[in-house]
Amino acid sequence: MVDVRDVLADLVTIWRAGGTAALATVVRTFRSAPRPPGAAMVVSPDGAASGSVSGGCVEGAVYELGNEVIADGVARLERYGVSDDDAFAVGLTCGGILDVFVEPVSRRTFPELADVAADIDEHRPVAVATVITHPDTAWVGRRIVVRTEEVSGSLGSPRADAAVTDDARGLLATGRSEVLTYGPDGERRGEGMEVFVAAHAPRPRMLVFGAIDFAAAVARQGSLLGYRVTVCDARPVFATAARFPTADEVVVEWPNRYLAAQAEAGALDGRTVICVLTHDPKFDVPLLEVALRLPEVGYIGAMGSRRTHDDRLQRLREAGLTDEELARLASPIGLDLGARTPEETAVSIAAEIIARRWGGTGRPLGDVGGRIHHEQDEHSSSVN
């Protein structure tokens, strides 16, 4: 997915130079839309473009709209795609529908941008709430920046600011971005004002335990999927940054101690995935004792043969884990892809994480009917 993180550097460069860019953001989708809310594209004043809102389907139309917004300074909300019958004509061959908000971004219109960019770069949670529709067009494009303990900017009234701040903090806690509806002055049961809350929570974490060749491949896949990857092993000769160049950090520590400390520090959440690749009882059994008792972790997988798996389960039962806790363990880790190499095995692990997140079956799409894209709140766990 391309979100504002991917175009932020370009946007800030234009902002720092005193120019005006157009920021196009997918704020709402329907049916099999090609990009989720938060996908973003930037049109620069010199005509360059970066990012994507539709994977190529309507980029040309959004680009032209971006140039108009730069020229007249007026933000716009545009819908692309209507039905399967005429979607091809408007560019969305998948039949989906996108609502795209295009706004001018400059030092004048978005004075907080540099601070927001710094928050995102430093993994500090921050949400940007922007009015995208309102009976009074003067409100459109106004925003507030919401952090856990402070707010900057104003939408137009204390009542609206208070209501949106409260709701934005709720979305920020779960890492979700969506459109919220209020009355014109922020009335919770009213209609007329729509606010898009872009919640920039820290990247979800992938913890890879076991500094082996498979771990390097899994770390690469984790980075590709947008995780902040940590590789942990108790053996300093193997746990080195040089062996894991795509990992965000490499930690030398006993795995169970590291995981327990991270949990105590509140550094894990429902989006966290844990990949146990040690397949050594002295490492993985104490580690899994900790992991399987953490309710906030979204995915726990362990590598090993079926014989290793059976032995591991017996050891964990002897350690007091219940059948309910053991049922959370994905083992042997990964989907059945016939993988043999570390790289292929890493793909199978990534595929299982994705399938569990979205409720996928792992079967070929040509063999199943219905919608291609699953709805997370209907089918999936909290894995990101």
N, C-alpha and C positions, 0 to 999 in steps of 0.2 A: 504494500500500500504506500502511496505517496501522500504524506500529510505535511503540515506546515513545518515540521522539523526538517524535512528534506529541502525545503525552499527557503528556510529561515536565513541562511547565510546570504543568499542573493537579495532577499528583502531588506535585511539590515544594512547591506552595503549601499543600496539605493537610498535608504533612509538617512544614513550617516552623511552621504554626499549631498543631502538637501533636496533630492529629487522626489517625485511622486510615482509610485508603482500602483498597479492594480492587483489586488489579491482576490482570487476567485476560490471560494471554498464550497465544497459539497456540504450542505447543511441538512439535507433530508433525502431519503431514497425510498423507492417503492419497487416491489417485485425484484426481478433479477438485475438490479443496477450493477454496473461494472465496478464502481468504487463506493466505499462506505462513507458516512459522514466524517468530515475532517480532511478528506483528500483535498489537496490544494495545488494551485497553479499561480505563478507570478508572471505578470506582463510588465516589463521594464519600460521606462520612458524612451529608450533607444530602439524599442521594437523587439527585443529579445524576450524569450519565454522559457520558463523552467517549471518542472512539476507536471502534474496531470490530474484532471478531474474525472476522466472517463476512459482512460486507456487508449485514447485516440479517436473515440467515436464523435465527440462534439468539441474537440479542442479548438478547431478552427472558429466555430461560432463564439466560443467563450473568449478566444483571443481577440476577435473583433470587438466584442462587448467590453473587454478590458481596455482596449484603446479608446473607446468612447468614454469610459469612466475616467481615464487619465485626462482626457481633453476637457470634460465638463465638470468633473469633481462630484458627480452624483452617483451614489451607490444604487445598485439594482439587484433585485431578486428575480431570477429567470428559471423557468421550468423547461426541461428538455425530455422529450419522449412522452407519448400519449398512450399508445396501444401497440400490440403486436402488429396490427395491420398497417399502421402508418409510421412506426418507429424508424423504419429505414429512411424515410424521407427526411426526418429531422436528425438522423445520425445515430440513434441508439438501436443498432441492429439486434441487441439482446432483448428488446421489448421492455426494458426497465424504464424507470422515471427518476430523474435527478432534479432536485432544487439546488441551484447554485447562486450564492450571494457574492456579488462582485463589488468591491469597495476600494476607494482610493486610500493609499497608505503613505503618509508623509510625517514629518516631524510635527506638523500642525494637527493632522487628524488622529495621529496615534503617538502621542509624546511618550507613552510608557513602553514602547516597543523594545528598546534596548534592555530595559530591566526585565521584561518578559523573556527575552532571548537568553539573558544571563540565568534566569531561573531554570529554564529548560535545559541549558547546557550543564548546569550544576545539579540536575536531577531534583530540583525543588518543585513541589507541586504548585501549579498555578492554573487558574481558569480565566479565560477571556469571554465575557458575556456581551454579545453585540445585538442591538435591536435590528431585526431584518424586515419587519413590517410594523406599521403603526398608522392610525388614522391621521395623525399629524406628521407629515413627511419630514419635519424638522428633527424628529426623534430618530429617524432611520440612520443607522451607522453609529449612533452613540454607543459607548461601551463602558463597562467597568472591569477592572482587573481584580480578581478575587484570589486571595491567598488564605492560608489557614487562620491567620490572625489579623489580617489587615485587608483593606479595600481601597482602591484608588479609582478616580473618575466618577462619573454620574450619568445615569440614563435620562434624568430629567426631573425626578422628584424623589424625596426621601422614602416615600412608600414603595415606589418601584425598586429603588436601590436595595431596600431591606428585603423585599420578597425574593428578588433575583439572587442576592448574595446568599441567602439561606439555602436556596435550591441549588445554586452553583457549587456550594461547599459539599452538598450531598452527592452531586455528580462527580466532583473531584475525588471524593473518598473512594468511589468505585471505578474511577478512570473512564467514565462514559461521557461522550459528547452527544448532545441532542438539542432539539428545538423545544422550548418551553412556551406555553401560551398563558397570557394574562389579560386582564382588562387594560384599558388605555393608561391607567395610573398605577398599574401593578396589582390590580384586584385579582385574587387567586381564582375566583370562580367566573371571571369575566373573559371576554374575547376582544380581539382587536390588536393587541400587541404580541408579536412573536419575537423571542430572544433565542439566538443560537449560542449555546454554551460550549466552547471548545475547552475540554478539560485536559490539561497537559500533566498527567500524573507521571512519576518517574517510570522509566522503562521497566517492564516486567523482568524478573530475574530468572536465570537458568543457572542452577548450581550443579556442576559436573564433578563427581567424586571419583578419583582414580586417574592418575597422570599417565595414561597409556595412549597408544596410537589411536585407538578408537575415540578417546576423549578429545584429541585434537580435531578429528573430523566432526564430532558432535558439537564442539565449540564453534566451528565454522558454520554449521547449520543454524545454531542458535543465534549467532550474529546476523545471519541472513534473514531470520524471522523477526529480528528486532529486539531480541533479548539482551539484557546486560549480563554477560557471561562471566561466571567465576569458576575457575578450576581449583580444586582443593585436593591435597594429598599430604600425607605425613612424611613422605620421603623427599628431602630437599634436593637430592641428586636428579630426581625426575620432575619435580614441580618447579619449573623455571619458565620465565617469560619467553625465552628463546624457543622453547618447544611448543608454546601455545600463543603465537603472535596475534591471533584474532580474539583471544579472551580479553575481557576488560581488566581482569585481575587474576593473579595466580597466588594462592595462599598455601603456605606450608603449615599444616596443623592436623591433628587427628580429626578425621571427618565428623565424628559424633560430637566432639567438643565444639568445633566450628559451627555446626548447625544449631546446636543448643544455644550458643552465644548469639547467633543471628536472630533466633526466635525470641530470645529474651530482650534483645535490643529493638524488637518490633520491625525488623528489616525484611520480613517475609509477609506475603499476602496471598489471596486466593488466585493470583495470576502466576505465582512462583512454580517453576517446574524443577524437579530434582531427578537427576540421572545418576544412578549408582553403578559405576562401571568397574569397581574394584574386584568383584567376584572372589573375594578372600574373606572368610568368616570373621577373622579378627578385626577387619575394617567394616564390612558391610552389615553384619548383624547388630553391633552397637549403634551404627548409624541409622539403620532402619527402625530400631527401637525408638529412636528420637523422632524420625521423620513420620512414621505411621501414626504417631500420637499428636501430630500437629494438625488441628482442624482447619487452619487457614491455608494450607498448601494445596494447590490445585492438581498436581500430577506428581506421582512418584513411580519411577521405573527402575528396575534392577536387571543388569546383564548376567547371563549365565546359562548353562545347559539346563535341560529339564531335570536332570539328576541334581544339579546344583540348586535349582529352584526348590525341589522337594526337601532337600537337606536344610536349606535356608528357612523354609516355612516351619520345619520341625524345631529348629533352634529358636525361632521367634516365638513359637507357641510355648516352649519351655521358659522363655523370658517373660511370659505373661501376657502376650498380645492376644486380643480376642479375634474371632473369625471376622467380625465387622471391620476391625482395624486392618487385618490382613487382606480383606477384599479390596482395599484401596491400592494395593500393590500391582503394578503392571509388570508382570514377569512371566517368562522371559521378555525383556523389553523390546518394543518395536512391533511393526506389522509384518505379516508374512509376505515379503516381497521376493524371497529367494536370495536375499542379500548375502554376499560373501566377504567383500573387502570392507575396510573401515569406513570408506566413503559411502558405500551402498548401505551399510548398517546404520550410519548416521541419518541417511535419508529415511530409512524405515522407522527410526525413532522419531524423527521430526514429523513423519506422516501420522504416527500414532498420537502425538501431542496435538496436532491439528484436528484429527478425527475426534478426539475426546473433547476438544474445545467446542467444536461446532456440531457434534452429534453425528458425524459422518460414519458410514459403514465400512469404508475401506475397499468397497467393491468398485469395479470399473463403472464410470458414469453411464456408459452405453448399456449396462445391464440393469440399471435402475430407472424408475420413472419419477415423476414429480419434479419439484423445484431443484435446481442445481445448488443454490445457496441456501443453507440452513439458517434458521433464526436462532441466535444464541440463547435468548431467554426462554425459548420453548424446548430446546433439545439438549443443551450442553451443560457441562460443568463450568467452573470459573477459570479454567486454564486459559491463558492468553498466548 
